[in-house]
Amino acid sequence: MNFLDNIIKINDNISYTGLTKELKSYIVYKKFIESKNSIVFLTSSLDEANTYYQILLNYTDKVSLFP
């Protein structure tokens, strides 16, 4: 993931739009690693939440789904 780390700099003052679900998940994961705190990631539907949950499981097992 070094390639993505060089391209994507996580910043609290920037909003990200037009990204794929995989890339959004990667940004959430990187923010989680950098902050060392819990993160709440809200979605508009349970189907979307399940999709992001499955993607985030590829990066870490410290992810939970609360339907």
C-alpha positions in Angstrom: 0.0 0.0 0.0 3.0 2.3 -0.1 1.9 3.6 -3.5 -1.5 4.8 -2.1 0.2 6.2 1.0 2.3 8.5 -1.3 -0.8 9.7 -3.2 -3.4 10.0 -0.4 -2.6 12.2 2.5 -5.2 12.0 5.2 -6.3 15.4 6.4 -9.2 16.3 8.7 -10.0 19.5 6.7 -10.5 17.8 3.3 -13.7 16.2 2.1 -13.4 13.3 -0.4 -16.0 12.8 -3.1 -16.3 10.5 -6.1 -14.2 7.7 -4.7 -14.8 3.9 -5.1 -16.0 2.0 -2.0 -12.6 0.3 -1.8 -10.8 3.6 -1.7 -13.2 5.1 0.8 -12.6 2.1 3.0 -8.9 2.5 2.7 -9.1 6.1 3.8 -11.2 5.1 6.8 -8.7 2.4 7.7 -5.7 4.8 7.4 -7.5 7.3 9.6 -8.1 4.6 12.1 -4.4 3.5 12.1 -3.2 7.1 12.4 -5.6 8.2 15.1 -5.4 5.1 17.3 -9.0 5.7 18.3 -12.3 4.1 17.4 -14.1 5.5 14.4 -17.8 5.4 13.7 -18.6 5.1 10.0 -22.2 5.6 9.2 -23.9 4.5 6.0 -27.4 5.1 4.6 -28.4 1.4 4.4 -27.6 -1.9 5.9 -26.6 -3.3 2.5 -24.0 -0.5 2.1 -22.8 -1.1 5.7 -22.3 -4.8 4.9 -20.3 -3.9 1.8 -18.0 -1.6 3.7 -17.7 -4.1 6.6 -16.5 -6.8 4.2 -14.0 -4.5 2.6 -12.6 -3.3 5.9 -12.2 -6.9 7.1 -9.5 -7.2 4.3 -7.4 -4.6 6.1 -8.1 -5.4 9.8 -10.1 -7.6 12.1 -10.8 -4.7 14.5 -14.0 -3.9 12.7 -17.6 -4.4 14.0 -21.0 -4.1 12.4 -23.9 -2.8 14.4 -27.1 -3.2 12.3 
